[in-house]
Amino acid sequence: MTHPASPSVALLYPGDRAARDAADPVQSRFAALFDAFAAAGVRAEPAVYHDDFADEVAAQLRRMRVVLVWSNPIEGGRQRDRLDALLREVANAGVKVSAHPDAILRLGTKDVLFETRKLPFGSDVHRVDSLEQLAAELPARLQRGARVLKQYRGHSGIGVWRVESVGGEADAGLLKLRHAQRGSEEERVDMAGLLQRMAPYFEPAQGGHMIDQAWQPRLADGMVRAYLVEGRVTGFGHQAINALHPTVQQPGSRLYDGADTPEFQLLRQQLEAGWIESLRQQVGLAREQLPLLWDCDFMLGNTAPGEPQGYVLCEVNVSSVSPFPPSSIAPLVEAVRAKL
């Protein structure tokens, strides 16, 4: 196969000036993906990004035909505003950008849980638009069980809080509070303390609202991540221990499997036979806007004896899907080649 005269695919990920100057596909965390592109006759190059040299990266991306993006919503204290504007500009110039910032806003924020609450994988979810609304509505919901409050946009458990009433006459009004960020410990606060802790998430810069989802009792049994290339399941990740479980000090590692893993075939069938399409339609995303690489986290739902395993959507990851199972590499390269 004849190689194009210049690279046609860029893999964008964050780094400083030194990382950009020394960028080497062989040393990259995406080395296996770079190798797969090379084997398929597609020339790819790293595009290390930082706001400080955004114009330089923009000039690089304009030479590309496809840009694959790995950049968290919040990285090193900075948000993605400038990067998203750059990516929109590049996409408007005819470059295929994945995930496009518009697709991220449809899929990759916690709002997706509210939008899909009535779908088969949905759950008891509410949108909370102010601290006053949280104070007024949360106590009644806590009477039915623990809740999980989630900031509009984030990663690595940042801004995700498990809240539960302590119970008992002596502790009336006290709440058990646990942050999902690694290393956090359970605290006890009153409602005023909770509102003070949640206040920053209602600032406009943080999205101005939160999502309130019912706690899923089977979280102790683990979480399943389905990796997708456009509308196709390409692998799974299984995390047996989650950071929000009340008895857990540290989350467990995620184990990766291929798309044909027997344990997850029901979930794969449900996703490919209708759930992905229902999700896409519900959030108002065109089929061609589906990311080239994305994933969905599912908790295990309560299932009656003899019934198929139920799944409850926890979040959708679009901004920075990494790491991913080796089984996703070939389908991703195939999908990129189709765009070329």
C-alpha positions as CSV (number, residue, x, y, z in Angstrom):
1,M,0.0,0.0,0.0
2,T,1.3,3.5,-0.9
3,H,1.7,5.8,2.1
4,P,0.4,9.3,1.8
5,A,3.1,12.0,1.4
6,S,2.3,13.5,4.8
7,P,0.6,12.4,8.0
8,S,-3.2,12.4,7.7
9,V,-4.2,11.6,11.3
10,A,-3.2,13.4,14.5
11,L,-3.6,12.0,18.0
12,L,-4.1,15.0,20.3
13,Y,-3.4,14.7,24.0
14,P,-2.3,17.2,26.7
15,G,1.3,18.0,27.6
16,D,3.7,20.9,28.1
17,R,6.3,22.4,25.8
18,A,8.9,19.8,26.6
19,A,6.5,17.0,25.9
20,R,5.6,18.5,22.5
21,D,9.2,19.1,21.5
22,A,10.1,15.5,22.4
23,A,6.9,13.8,21.2
24,D,7.7,10.3,19.9
25,P,5.0,7.8,18.8
26,V,7.2,4.9,20.1
27,Q,7.3,6.4,23.6
28,S,3.7,7.5,23.6
29,R,1.0,5.9,25.7
30,F,-0.7,5.4,22.3
31,A,2.3,3.5,20.8
32,A,0.2,0.4,20.0
33,L,-2.3,2.6,18.1
34,F,0.4,4.4,16.2
35,D,1.8,1.0,15.2
36,A,-1.6,-0.2,14.1
37,F,-2.0,2.9,11.9
38,A,1.4,2.4,10.4
39,A,0.6,-1.3,9.6
40,A,-2.6,-0.2,7.9
41,G,-0.8,2.3,5.7
42,V,-2.1,5.4,7.6
43,R,0.5,7.9,8.7
44,A,-0.3,9.3,12.1
45,E,1.6,11.8,14.3
46,P,1.3,13.1,17.9
47,A,-0.2,16.5,18.5
48,V,0.7,17.4,22.1
49,Y,-1.6,20.2,23.2
50,H,-1.5,23.1,25.7
51,D,-3.3,26.4,25.8
52,D,0.1,28.1,25.8
53,F,0.8,27.0,22.2
54,A,-2.7,26.4,20.9
55,D,-2.1,28.4,17.7
56,E,0.8,26.1,16.9
57,V,-1.4,23.0,17.4
58,A,-4.2,24.5,15.3
59,A,-1.8,25.0,12.4
60,Q,-0.8,21.3,12.7
61,L,-4.4,20.1,12.8
62,R,-5.4,22.0,9.7
63,R,-3.0,19.8,7.7
64,M,-4.8,16.6,8.9
65,R,-7.9,14.8,7.7
66,V,-8.7,13.1,11.0
67,V,-8.0,14.3,14.6
68,L,-8.5,11.9,17.5
69,V,-8.7,13.8,20.8
70,W,-7.8,12.7,24.3
71,S,-8.2,15.6,26.7
72,N,-10.1,15.6,30.0
73,P,-12.7,18.3,30.7
74,I,-10.5,19.6,33.5
75,E,-6.8,19.2,33.0
76,G,-4.2,20.7,35.3
77,G,-6.7,23.2,36.7
78,R,-7.7,24.4,33.2
79,Q,-10.9,23.7,31.3
80,R,-11.3,22.8,27.6
81,D,-12.8,26.1,26.4
82,R,-9.9,27.1,24.2
83,L,-9.3,23.6,22.9
84,D,-13.0,23.1,22.1
85,A,-13.1,26.4,20.1
86,L,-9.9,25.3,18.2
87,L,-11.4,21.9,17.4
88,R,-14.7,23.5,16.2
89,E,-12.7,25.8,13.9
90,V,-10.7,22.8,12.5
91,A,-13.8,20.8,12.0
92,N,-15.5,23.6,10.2
93,A,-12.5,23.6,7.9
94,G,-13.3,20.0,6.9
95,V,-11.2,18.0,9.3
96,K,-12.9,15.0,11.0
97,V,-12.6,15.7,14.7
98,S,-13.5,12.9,17.2
99,A,-14.8,13.4,19.7
100,H,-16.2,16.7,18.4
101,P,-17.0,19.2,21.2
102,D,-20.7,19.2,20.2
103,A,-20.8,15.4,20.6
104,I,-19.2,15.7,24.0
105,L,-21.9,18.1,25.2
106,R,-24.6,15.7,24.0
107,L,-23.0,12.5,25.4
108,G,-20.1,13.3,27.7
109,T,-21.7,15.3,30.5
110,K,-23.7,14.0,33.4
111,D,-26.8,15.5,31.8
112,V,-27.0,12.3,29.7
113,L,-28.3,10.5,32.8
114,F,-31.2,12.9,33.0
115,E,-31.9,12.8,29.3
116,T,-32.0,8.9,29.2
117,R,-33.7,8.3,32.6
118,K,-36.7,6.7,30.9
119,L,-34.8,4.4,28.6
120,P,-34.2,0.7,29.5
121,F,-30.9,1.5,31.1
122,G,-32.1,4.6,32.8
123,S,-32.7,5.2,36.5
124,D,-34.2,7.5,39.1
125,V,-32.5,10.8,38.1
126,H,-33.2,14.4,38.8
127,R,-31.6,17.7,37.5
128,V,-30.9,20.2,40.3
129,D,-30.6,23.8,39.2
130,S,-29.8,25.6,42.4
131,L,-28.7,25.1,46.0
132,E,-32.2,26.1,47.1
133,Q,-33.7,23.3,45.0
134,L,-31.2,20.8,46.4
135,A,-32.1,21.8,50.0
136,A,-35.8,21.6,49.3
137,E,-35.9,18.2,47.4
138,L,-33.0,16.1,48.7
139,P,-34.4,15.3,52.2
140,A,-37.4,13.6,50.8
141,R,-35.4,11.6,48.3
142,L,-32.9,10.6,51.0
143,Q,-35.8,9.0,52.9
144,R,-36.0,6.4,50.1
145,G,-32.3,5.7,50.2
146,A,-28.8,7.1,49.4
147,R,-28.3,9.4,46.5
148,V,-25.3,10.3,44.3
149,L,-24.8,14.0,43.4
150,K,-22.8,14.5,40.2
151,Q,-21.3,17.7,38.9
152,Y,-22.2,18.6,35.3
153,R,-18.8,17.7,33.8
154,G,-15.7,16.1,35.2
155,H,-13.5,12.9,35.3
156,S,-11.8,10.5,37.8
157,G,-14.6,10.8,40.3
158,I,-14.1,14.6,40.7
159,G,-17.4,16.2,41.8
160,V,-19.3,12.9,42.4
161,W,-20.6,12.5,45.9
162,R,-22.6,9.8,47.7
163,V,-25.0,11.2,50.3
164,E,-27.0,9.2,52.8
165,S,-28.9,10.0,56.0
166,V,-27.1,8.7,59.1
167,G,-30.4,7.7,60.7
168,G,-31.3,7.3,64.4
169,E,-32.8,9.9,66.7
170,A,-29.4,10.9,68.2
171,D,-28.0,11.6,64.7
172,A,-31.1,13.2,63.2
173,G,-30.2,15.7,60.4
174,L,-26.7,14.3,59.9
175,L,-25.6,13.0,56.5
176,K,-22.9,10.6,55.5
177,L,-20.9,12.1,52.6
178,R,-18.2,10.4,50.4
179,H,-16.4,11.9,47.5
180,A,-15.6,9.5,44.6
181,Q,-12.2,11.1,44.0
182,R,-9.4,8.6,44.8
183,G,-8.2,8.8,48.4
184,S,-11.3,10.5,49.8
185,E,-12.8,9.3,53.1
186,E,-16.4,9.4,54.4
187,E,-17.4,12.5,56.4
188,R,-20.5,13.4,58.5
189,V,-22.1,16.8,57.8
190,D,-25.4,18.5,58.3
191,M,-27.5,20.0,55.4
192,A,-25.8,23.3,55.7
193,G,-22.4,21.7,55.4
194,L,-23.5,19.7,52.4
195,L,-24.8,22.8,50.7
196,Q,-21.5,24.6,51.4
197,R,-19.6,21.7,49.8
198,M,-21.9,21.6,46.8
199,A,-22.0,25.3,46.2
200,P,-19.1,25.5,43.7
201,Y,-20.8,23.1,41.3
202,F,-23.7,25.6,40.9
203,E,-21.4,28.3,39.7
204,P,-21.8,29.1,35.9
205,A,-18.2,28.1,35.1
206,Q,-19.0,24.6,36.5
207,G,-22.2,24.1,34.6
208,G,-24.6,25.8,37.0
209,H,-26.4,22.6,38.1
210,M,-25.9,19.0,39.3
211,I,-27.4,15.6,38.6
212,D,-29.0,13.6,41.4
213,Q,-29.1,9.8,40.8
214,A,-30.4,7.1,43.0
215,W,-27.7,5.0,44.6
216,Q,-27.5,1.5,43.1
217,P,-27.1,-1.1,45.8
218,R,-25.3,-3.6,43.6
219,L,-22.3,-1.3,43.0
220,A,-20.4,-3.6,45.4
221,D,-20.6,-6.2,42.6
222,G,-18.7,-4.0,40.2
223,M,-19.1,-1.8,37.2
224,V,-18.9,-2.8,33.5
225,R,-17.5,-0.4,30.9
226,A,-18.5,-1.1,27.3
227,Y,-16.0,0.3,24.7
228,L,-17.5,1.5,21.5
229,V,-16.2,2.5,18.0
230,E,-19.1,4.5,16.6
231,G,-22.1,2.1,17.0
232,R,-20.1,-1.1,17.5
233,V,-19.0,-2.7,20.8
234,T,-15.3,-3.4,20.7
235,G,-14.4,-4.5,24.2
236,F,-15.2,-4.4,27.9
237,G,-13.6,-3.3,31.1
238,H,-14.8,-4.7,34.5
239,Q,-14.0,-2.9,37.8
240,A,-14.9,-5.1,40.7
241,I,-14.6,-2.4,43.4
242,N,-15.8,1.1,43.1
243,A,-14.6,4.1,45.1
244,L,-18.1,5.2,46.3
245,H,-19.0,2.0,48.0
246,P,-19.3,2.8,51.8
247,T,-16.9,0.0,52.9
248,V,-14.2,0.6,50.3
249,Q,-11.1,2.7,51.0
250,Q,-9.6,2.5,47.5
251,P,-11.1,1.4,44.2
252,G,-9.9,-1.7,42.4
253,S,-8.2,-1.9,39.0
254,R,-10.1,-2.4,35.8
255,L,-9.7,-5.7,33.9
256,Y,-10.0,-5.6,30.1
257,D,-11.7,-8.1,27.8
258,G,-12.6,-8.4,24.2
259,A,-16.0,-7.8,22.7
260,D,-16.7,-11.6,22.5
261,T,-16.3,-12.2,26.3
262,P,-19.2,-14.5,27.2
263,E,-20.0,-12.8,30.5
264,F,-21.0,-9.6,28.7
265,Q,-22.8,-10.8,25.6
266,L,-26.2,-9.8,26.8
267,L,-25.0,-6.2,27.3
268,R,-23.3,-6.2,23.9
269,Q,-26.5,-7.4,22.2
270,Q,-28.6,-4.8,24.0
271,L,-26.3,-2.0,23.0
272,E,-25.9,-3.0,19.4
273,A,-29.5,-4.0,18.8
274,G,-31.1,-0.8,20.2
275,W,-29.6,0.9,23.2
276,I,-26.9,2.9,21.2
277,E,-29.5,4.0,18.7
278,S,-32.0,5.0,21.5
279,L,-29.3,6.9,23.3
280,R,-28.2,8.7,20.1
281,Q,-31.8,9.7,19.3
282,Q,-32.6,10.7,22.9
283,V,-29.7,13.2,23.1
284,G,-30.3,14.5,19.6
285,L,-27.1,13.3,18.0
286,A,-26.8,12.5,14.3
287,R,-25.5,9.0,13.5
288,E,-22.4,10.4,11.8
289,Q,-21.7,12.4,14.9
290,L,-21.1,9.3,17.1
291,P,-17.5,9.4,18.4
292,L,-14.9,7.1,16.8
293,L,-14.0,5.9,20.3
294,W,-16.2,6.2,23.4
295,D,-17.4,4.2,26.3
296,C,-20.4,3.7,28.6
297,D,-20.2,2.7,32.3
298,F,-23.0,0.5,33.6
299,M,-23.8,-0.5,37.1
300,L,-25.6,-3.8,37.8
301,G,-29.3,-3.3,38.4
302,N,-31.5,-5.2,40.7
303,T,-32.6,-8.3,38.9
304,A,-35.4,-10.7,39.9
305,P,-34.5,-14.4,40.1
306,G,-34.7,-16.0,36.6
307,E,-34.6,-12.6,34.9
308,P,-31.7,-11.4,32.6
309,Q,-29.1,-9.2,34.2
310,G,-30.2,-5.6,34.3
311,Y,-27.8,-2.6,33.7
312,V,-28.0,1.0,34.8
313,L,-26.1,3.8,33.0
314,C,-23.6,5.5,35.3
315,E,-21.9,7.8,32.8
316,V,-20.7,8.1,29.2
317,N,-17.0,8.9,28.6
318,V,-16.1,10.7,25.4
319,S,-13.5,13.3,26.2
320,S,-10.5,11.1,27.0
321,V,-11.1,7.4,26.6
322,S,-7.8,5.9,27.8
323,P,-6.7,3.3,28.4
324,F,-8.8,1.0,26.3
325,P,-8.7,-2.7,25.5
326,P,-6.4,-3.9,22.7
327,S,-9.5,-5.3,21.0
328,S,-10.6,-1.7,20.2
329,I,-7.5,-0.8,18.2
330,A,-8.3,-2.6,14.9
331,P,-11.9,-1.4,14.8
332,L,-10.8,2.2,15.5
333,V,-8.1,2.1,12.8
334,E,-10.7,0.6,10.4
335,A,-13.2,3.4,11.2
336,V,-10.5,6.1,10.7
337,R,-9.6,4.6,7.4
338,A,-13.2,4.8,6.3
339,K,-13.1,8.5,7.1
340,L,-10.1,9.0,4.9
